[in-house]
Each structure stands twice: as structure tokens, then as C-alpha cells.
Amino acid sequence: MTWSWSANVPYAGSTPLSSLYPGDAYIGRVGLDGYNWGTTQPWSTWQSFGEVFGQGVAELDALTTRPIHITETAAPEGAGGDKAAWITDMWAWLDAHPEVTGVTWFSLLKEADWRIDSSEAALAAWGAGARAF
């Protein structure tokens, strides 16, 4: 059995991941949750996948050699940017970061349209990237 530990991506004022991580003796895989909220919230702007996850992945790389999994992510449809392009960029970023071994997409129509099939373009971008891995 693999035990996973996951935290939110770092943000201004958050607790450093090094203060939260229990250590390799207890964990088989580490993860990060992070979202591109786009312009869905008064405090949010469109961010690339690398802007959302880059700092956190770097912090985890410094903490452990355990596999890194993006345990939850998504981008909204029509909220300040191009979701299909964001997904395409996500796959390119992941290709350049082999330390990240997996991704879980949060696919739900909730406070925004996070669904992977929110548009034909978003679903096509997901499929093209997934087939390439």
C-alpha cells in the first residue's frame, strides 16, 4: 500500500511545506492541490500551470525524493483565459518535470466550470496530452 500526503500549493502567507511534511518514514508519495481560479474570484487572476505548481514542486523536490502527484487541479472555462491552451501548457510543463508522476483532474461544475469536458476544445487538449504520456 502507498501512503500519500498532500498539501495545498504555496501562496502568500501560507505555512512552508517543510513545516507540514511528516517525513519520508511515513509517506510513499507526496502531492499538491492547486487551481487556476482565473477571474472567478475577486482575489484571483489567470495563472499558468507552472505558476500554480512551480514553487510547490520545487519545495517538495528539496524535501523528499518521493514521487510527486498533482492530487487535484483544474482550470475554469471562460474565466479570463483559454482553458484548452492551459491544459496544453499543463502537459508541456509536466513533460519538462518528470518528478511529477501523475495528475488528478477535479471535474465538477461547482463555483466554476472545472469539468474536463466543459468544451470540446478542453476535452481535445486533455485527450491529446494524455495520449502522449
C-alpha positions as CSV (number, residue, x, y, z in Angstrom):
1,M,0.0,0.0,0.0
2,T,1.2,3.5,-0.8
3,W,0.5,6.3,1.7
4,S,0.0,9.7,0.2
5,W,0.5,13.1,1.8
6,S,-0.9,16.2,0.1
7,A,-1.0,19.9,0.8
8,N,-2.2,23.0,-1.0
9,V,0.2,24.8,-3.3
10,P,2.2,27.5,-1.5
11,Y,0.7,31.0,-1.6
12,A,1.5,34.3,0.0
13,G,1.3,33.8,3.8
14,S,1.0,30.0,3.7
15,T,2.9,27.7,6.0
16,P,6.0,26.4,4.3
17,L,5.6,22.8,3.1
18,S,8.8,21.9,5.1
19,S,6.8,22.7,8.3
20,L,3.9,20.4,7.3
21,Y,5.7,17.4,5.9
22,P,5.8,14.5,8.3
23,G,8.8,12.8,6.7
24,D,9.7,10.0,4.3
25,A,9.4,7.4,7.1
26,Y,5.6,7.9,6.9
27,I,4.9,8.7,3.3
28,G,5.2,6.9,0.0
29,R,4.0,9.7,-2.3
30,V,3.6,13.4,-1.9
31,G,1.1,15.6,-3.6
32,L,-0.1,19.1,-4.2
33,D,-3.6,20.6,-4.7
34,G,-3.8,23.7,-6.8
35,Y,-6.2,25.5,-9.1
36,N,-6.1,28.2,-11.7
37,W,-9.1,30.2,-10.4
38,G,-8.9,32.6,-13.4
39,T,-11.1,35.6,-12.8
40,T,-13.8,33.6,-10.9
41,Q,-12.9,35.3,-7.6
42,P,-12.2,38.9,-6.7
43,W,-8.7,37.9,-5.5
44,S,-7.8,35.7,-8.4
45,T,-6.2,36.1,-11.8
46,W,-5.5,33.7,-14.7
47,Q,-2.3,31.7,-13.9
48,S,-0.4,29.1,-15.9
49,F,0.1,25.6,-14.6
50,G,3.7,26.4,-13.8
51,E,2.7,29.5,-11.9
52,V,0.3,27.4,-9.8
53,F,2.6,24.4,-9.2
54,G,6.2,25.5,-9.8
55,Q,7.1,26.8,-6.3
56,G,5.4,23.8,-4.6
57,V,7.1,21.2,-6.7
58,A,10.5,22.9,-6.1
59,E,9.8,22.8,-2.3
60,L,8.8,19.2,-2.4
61,D,11.9,18.3,-4.5
62,A,14.0,19.9,-1.7
63,L,12.2,17.9,1.0
64,T,12.0,14.4,-0.4
65,T,12.8,12.0,-3.3
66,R,9.3,10.5,-3.0
67,P,7.1,10.6,-6.2
68,I,5.1,13.8,-6.6
69,H,1.5,13.7,-7.7
70,I,-0.7,16.6,-8.6
71,T,-3.6,15.4,-6.4
72,E,-6.1,17.9,-7.5
73,T,-6.2,20.6,-10.2
74,A,-8.4,22.3,-12.7
75,A,-9.0,25.5,-14.6
76,P,-12.3,27.2,-15.3
77,E,-13.9,27.6,-18.6
78,G,-14.3,31.2,-19.8
79,A,-12.9,33.0,-16.8
80,G,-10.1,35.2,-18.0
81,G,-8.1,32.8,-20.2
82,D,-8.2,29.9,-22.6
83,K,-8.8,26.6,-20.8
84,A,-7.7,24.4,-23.7
85,A,-4.5,26.3,-24.0
86,W,-4.0,26.0,-20.2
87,I,-4.4,22.2,-20.5
88,T,-2.0,22.0,-23.4
89,D,0.5,24.1,-21.3
90,M,0.0,21.7,-18.4
91,W,1.1,18.7,-20.4
92,A,4.2,20.6,-21.7
93,W,5.1,21.6,-18.1
94,L,4.6,18.0,-16.9
95,D,6.8,16.7,-19.7
96,A,9.5,19.1,-18.5
97,H,9.1,17.9,-14.9
98,P,9.5,14.1,-14.7
99,E,9.5,14.3,-10.9
100,V,5.7,14.7,-11.2
101,T,4.3,11.3,-11.9
102,G,0.6,11.8,-12.0
103,V,-2.3,14.2,-12.2
104,T,-5.9,14.1,-10.8
105,W,-8.3,16.5,-12.5
106,F,-11.2,17.9,-10.5
107,S,-14.1,17.6,-12.9
108,L,-17.2,19.2,-11.5
109,L,-19.5,22.1,-12.3
110,K,-19.3,23.9,-8.9
111,E,-18.3,27.5,-8.3
112,A,-16.9,27.4,-11.8
113,D,-17.0,25.0,-14.7
114,W,-14.0,22.8,-13.8
115,R,-15.2,19.9,-15.9
116,I,-12.6,18.4,-18.3
117,D,-15.3,18.3,-20.9
118,S,-16.6,21.8,-20.4
119,S,-15.8,22.5,-24.0
120,E,-14.8,20.3,-27.0
121,A,-11.5,22.2,-27.1
122,A,-10.7,21.5,-23.4
123,L,-11.5,17.8,-23.8
124,A,-9.5,17.6,-27.0
125,A,-6.5,19.2,-25.3
126,W,-6.8,16.8,-22.4
127,G,-7.0,13.8,-24.7
128,A,-4.1,14.9,-26.9
129,G,-1.8,15.3,-23.8
130,A,-3.0,12.1,-22.1
131,R,-2.3,10.0,-25.2
132,A,1.2,11.5,-25.4
133,F,2.1,10.2,-22.0
